Amino acid sequence: MAWLYLLVAGLLEVVWAVAMKQSDGFSRLIPSVVTVVGMILSFWLLSTAMKSLPLGTAYTIWTGIGAVGAFVLGIVAFGEQVTAGRVTAAVLIVSGLVLMKLASPSA
């Protein structure tokens, strides 16, 4: 269950990051509320996953899911630039996440 909690926590990190972008500096109510609620739920699920997963593993995977998810949504939803360097960086992050999962004890 810890890995499932961590996956959902990472996806919620993407949700709150996108909502924060949409909040326009917290000047728009609904995206601001989604940001805060998403943060709270994401942190709660991360802390729940950390009960049985190592700190370094859980935090690295959580931030990696958030980073790559925000990167992909930035391209798809906001028309951000796709360059070889940015794609290579995202692939390296995903490779690191896979290696971190494979090198971590099961929970």
N, C-alpha and C positions, 0 to 999 in steps of 0.2 A: 504493500500500500504506500510505503514511503516514496517510491519512485513515481507512482501515480500522483500523489500530492505535489511532488516536485515539478512534474510536467505541467499540471494545472496552474501551479504558482508561477511558472515561467510564462505560460500563455497569458495569465492575468497581468504579468509585467508588461507584455506587449499591449494589452488593452489599455492599461493606465498610461503608458507612454504615448500612445496615439491620442487618447482622450486629452492628455495634457497639451499636446500640439493643437488639438481642436479647441481647447479652452481659451486660447488667445491671451495667455498670461493670467489665467483664472478670472477673466472678465466675462465669461459666458457660463451661466449657471449649470446647465445639464452636463456639459463635458467636464466641468470642475467637480461635480458630484461623482461622476463616473470615475474620474481620476482618484479621488480620495477613497471611495469604496473599493475600487480595484486594488489600490495600494494596501489597504487594510487586509483584504482577503488574500492577496498575494503574500504579504509578510506572514500572515497567520499560517497559511499552508506551508510556506518555507520553514517556519519554526516547527511545525508539526513533523515535517520530513526530517528535520535535523535531530529529532529525538532518536532516530536510528541510523541516520546516514552521517558520515564524517563531515565536519564543517567545510573543509576545503572542497570536497566533492559537491556537496549540496549547493554551496554558494556559487561555485564556478559554473555548474550546469544551469542554475537559475539565471545568472546574468547572461550566460551564453544564449539561452533560449530567447531571452528578452532582446539581446543585441541583434541576433540574426533575424528574429521575427520583426523587429522594428525596421531593420534594413530592408527586408522583403516588402513589407507594407509601405515603406517610404517610396520604393520604386513603383509598386502596383497602384497605390492609392494617391500618392502625392507627386508622381512623375519625377522622382529624384533620378539623378544621373546614374547610368550603369557604365562602369569602367572596368577594365581588366583588373586593375589594382583592388577596387572595392570588392569585386566578386572573389578574387583570390583571398582577400582577407576573410570574407564570410566562409569560404570553404575551409580555410585554416581553423577558424573558430569551431565549425562543425566537426572537423577532424579531431580537434582537441577535446570536444565534448564526448565524442565516441570513445576516445582513448581513456578519458577520465572515468567513464561508465565501466569500461572493460577492466580497468585497473582497480576498481573499488569493490569492497566486499558487498555481497548481496544483503539486502535488508527486506 
